[in-house]
Amino acid sequence: MDKLFKTAFLVIYTVGLIFLIVLQERWGKKDVPPRPIISEASRCQYLECILREKNLVLGALDKSWKLIGSKRLFPD
């Protein structure tokens, strides 16, 4: 009975270890969305930069809402 528990533990441990290795490899391959680049020539004040970033984020959010609406993913 002791060998059965040791064998079961070893099998579960091995499967978990393989799963974590595969997960780690897949996690590194995810594409990171590109961050908008603000050139050095258009140096802005702190508040202007925040407002520009806000407009970029809200524009992307608006596009995603339109995409969801066009695919009819909203609940009725």
C-alpha positions as CSV (number, residue, x, y, z in Angstrom):
1,M,0.0,0.0,0.0
2,D,2.9,2.3,0.8
3,K,4.3,1.8,-2.7
4,L,0.9,2.7,-4.2
5,F,0.9,6.1,-2.5
6,K,4.5,6.8,-3.4
7,T,3.8,5.8,-7.1
8,A,0.6,8.0,-7.2
9,F,2.5,10.9,-5.7
10,L,5.3,10.5,-8.1
11,V,2.9,10.4,-11.1
12,I,1.0,13.5,-9.9
13,Y,4.2,15.4,-9.2
14,T,5.6,14.5,-12.7
15,V,2.4,15.5,-14.5
16,G,2.3,18.8,-12.5
17,L,5.9,19.5,-13.3
18,I,5.4,18.9,-17.0
19,F,2.3,21.1,-17.0
20,L,4.2,24.0,-15.3
21,I,7.1,23.7,-17.8
22,V,4.7,23.8,-20.7
23,L,2.8,26.7,-19.2
24,Q,6.0,28.6,-18.6
25,E,7.1,28.1,-22.3
26,R,3.7,29.2,-23.6
27,W,3.5,32.2,-21.3
28,G,6.8,33.6,-22.8
29,K,5.4,33.4,-26.3
30,K,2.4,35.7,-25.7
31,D,2.4,38.9,-27.8
32,V,2.5,42.1,-25.9
33,P,0.3,44.8,-27.3
34,P,2.5,47.7,-28.7
35,R,2.6,50.8,-26.5
36,P,2.1,54.0,-28.4
37,I,5.4,55.9,-28.7
38,I,5.4,59.6,-28.2
39,S,8.5,61.1,-29.9
40,E,11.0,63.2,-28.1
41,A,10.3,66.1,-30.5
42,S,6.8,66.5,-29.2
43,R,7.8,67.0,-25.6
44,C,4.8,67.8,-23.6
45,Q,3.9,69.0,-20.1
46,Y,3.0,66.4,-17.6
47,L,-0.8,67.1,-17.8
48,E,-0.7,67.1,-21.6
49,C,0.9,63.7,-21.6
50,I,-1.7,62.3,-19.2
51,L,-4.5,63.7,-21.3
52,R,-3.0,62.3,-24.5
53,E,-2.7,58.8,-22.9
54,K,-6.2,59.1,-21.7
55,N,-7.5,59.9,-25.1
56,L,-5.6,56.9,-26.6
57,V,-7.0,54.5,-24.0
58,L,-10.5,55.8,-24.4
59,G,-10.3,55.6,-28.1
60,A,-9.1,51.9,-27.9
61,L,-11.9,51.2,-25.5
62,D,-14.5,52.8,-27.8
63,K,-13.2,50.6,-30.7
64,S,-13.5,47.5,-28.6
65,W,-17.1,48.4,-27.6
66,K,-18.0,48.9,-31.2
67,L,-16.4,45.6,-32.1
68,I,-18.4,43.8,-29.4
69,G,-21.6,45.5,-30.5
70,S,-21.0,44.6,-34.1
71,K,-20.6,40.9,-33.1
72,R,-23.7,41.1,-31.0
73,L,-22.0,39.9,-27.8
74,F,-24.1,42.0,-25.5
75,P,-26.7,40.2,-23.5
76,D,-30.4,40.9,-24.4
